[in-house]
Amino acid sequence: MSTVGRQSQRSGASTVHHQRHYSDNFLDSSSNGRWLQSTGLQHLQSSNPSVPPLQDYSYYQGGQGSRMYRNGQRSFNGGSEFFTEPLMPPINSRPSGQRKNSEDPESPSGFSPGLLDLHSFDTELLPEVAVPALYDAPLPYRSVRGRSFDDTEPYLANNKQTGRVRAVPDNNLLKSFAAEKDKASNVAKIKVVVRKRPLNKRELAKNEEDIITIEPHSNFLTVHETKLKVDLTEYVEKHEFVFDAVLNEEVSNDEVYHETVEPIVPIIFQRTKATCFAYGQTGSGKTYTMKPLPLKASRDILRLMHHTYRNQGFQLFVSFFEIYGGKLYDLLSDRKKLCMREDGKQQVCIVGLQEYKVSDVETIKDLIEKGNATRSTGTTADGNESKPPRVVGKLSFIDLAGSERGADTTDNDKQTRMEGAEINKSLLALKECIRALDNDQGHIPFRGSKLTEVLRDSFVGNSRTVMISCISPNSGSCEHTLNTLRYADRVKSLSKGNNSKKDTLSLTLNLKESTTMPLSSILPPGPTFEDDIDDSWFEQADRDEFDLSEEFQEPEKPLWKKNGKVESYGISNSEDKEEEDLVNAHRRQVEETMDIVREEMNLLVEADHPGNQLDDYVSRLNAILSQKAAGIVQLQNRLSHFQRRLKEHNVLVSSSGN
Ligand SMILES: Nc1ncnc2c1ncn2[C@@H]1O[C@H](COP(=O)(O)OP(=O)(O)OP(=O)(O)O)[C@@H](O)[C@H]1O
């Protein structure tokens, strides 16, 4: 076992390499019981695993870890839904309009998703594996070591256990490899999917309207926002969005998996890190959506490991943790507080995080279901433990805190405001990292928040991100829904391969995009696309990002847009952006108000009003002005709260040394 210390430039603390202690004995019912009690995972039902258990699980601690970003107060009540669903039925196998009974809109949210690490392990750590005749292959192939098919490192070069014969794939298997590789290389770097949940009982009881329409079999979504005209009569403003996929309230969790994570599973066998996160306001269905994904993904990963990549030396590890208030807690170890360090290679290590090596779905389910085990006293592994398995692929599932909490600046409670600040910071930093990732920028601003720091290695190299934006359909959530969709839209439009033209194209060619062709390959060449990307494009993208005017582009839109008065500010960092958004929104409100006043004054001047009508006019104008003024004051308050929170947060960050 090796421990290497290094002064971290940032924190000044020593860094620690992964320390892995293998043990056969990892589940302890007493501590599980405690954890289960608090998490409600005891409600989970068992299922038929699709892959036969191999019973070779063990665990180590101290490796790179999993992450979930959640609100600490969130409950972890489990539902039985995802253990009882059939394994990945085809997306069109369910009649449209039919929802599973088990998807109860009122059922409590489930346990947190976690992370699946896929490790390749050194040959000397390979367990003896019987080589079935099926996998025997002609000699020339025997010298090819294959974590993936085209990995041409000589297989025997470092293998001290020369007596062992490594299985090599036959032609069918080679075809499988190639097919999996093909699939992997055709998955877009960023995929933004929106999921709308059904109206819940409470909303139905209040006769709340469903304000979201989704065109069948399309990627289009429209929000119908009710607004007040100058004369205080109501009108509906339509906001249209296009995403990579838009899933309506009838879509099952299986279909969500099929659309989001399933395509990226093969990629992690190609040395790629993938991240799937859910974003949206509280109660919009993030947990409901994310909960089933890790197990579904692990089923597929194990299936690939046991079939296509059989005997290729892959191991799967699972870990769970939470980031709360900028601190890390191990959810598989009684919420033990963890710290994060960087090693000499700038790899992020979560010191002490327990990671469980798993070989069957049942074990993963057990881990999720039963929670943690006792800490390792650890059966010592052989001398090779100083050579920990190398992480070759990783799939992280992140259930973010409710997005509106980041914007909640009105709470007087300091703790709540601090939480809001951290959440806000995480969301903004996440967007920045995704943007940098997709633009192949050399610098990934992962230090913007704890979440992105932890996810650092998911943002470098050949990684993939799937963002699932969850939205509530009710009219009362309109503002939050629009915010969520705008965030998603920005993430999407920041992507150099995904401007709005391309979105439209992807609508037509969506099937190709997800099955045979990358989006970029079906798009026309042009100066705005990958090949000719230059700084001016980024500047344009930045301007676009902060042009809050998209929703006002229809004919009846306020004059401020036509006057072109709203300017975007230059961008210095992600914190500034939130402030800039607020400033722009504030400015927009003021200018909109001024335009209304001007219009009304013109009307007043032009019209030959008798005195009593003039009075009416003036009082109506006053009503409009005070309504607008309230909005402006509210924005001013938000702005100053935001600035205060930023200061507090910066003090906190610098005092914590992280
Ligand atoms: N697509 C859906 N179909 C049926 N019910 C849903 C769906 N999405 C969410 N729900 C239900 O809505 C409620 C809220 O969902 P959930 O707890 O997942 O929201 P959340 O976004 O994770 O909220 P929070 O941020 O507060 O944790 C739950 O009762 C859940 O069962």
The ligand as an ORCA input file, in Angstrom:
! r2SCAN-3c Opt
* xyz 0 1
  N     -42.586     11.602    -14.260
  C     -43.248     11.401    -13.101
  N     -44.311     10.579    -13.074
  C     -44.980     10.378    -11.933
  N     -44.673     10.975    -10.768
  C     -43.636     11.795    -10.720
  C     -42.860     12.051    -11.889
  N     -41.895     12.922    -11.554
  C     -42.044     13.180    -10.247
  N     -43.078     12.508     -9.745
  C     -43.541     12.587     -8.353
  O     -43.467     13.950     -7.970
  C     -42.989     14.068     -6.631
  C     -41.739     14.945     -6.590
  O     -40.703     14.291     -7.321
  P     -39.206     14.265     -6.813
  O     -39.113     14.009     -5.360
  O     -38.473     13.356     -7.725
  O     -38.803     15.770     -7.091
  P     -37.357     16.457     -6.920
  O     -37.198     17.326     -8.096
  O     -36.316     15.436     -6.676
  O     -37.591     17.335     -5.650
  P     -36.490     17.837     -4.565
  O     -35.566     18.780     -5.278
  O     -37.314     18.507     -3.533
  O     -35.827     16.609     -4.070
  C     -42.735     12.666     -6.136
  O     -43.861     12.277     -5.404
  C     -42.612     11.848     -7.404
  O     -43.038     10.524     -7.197
*
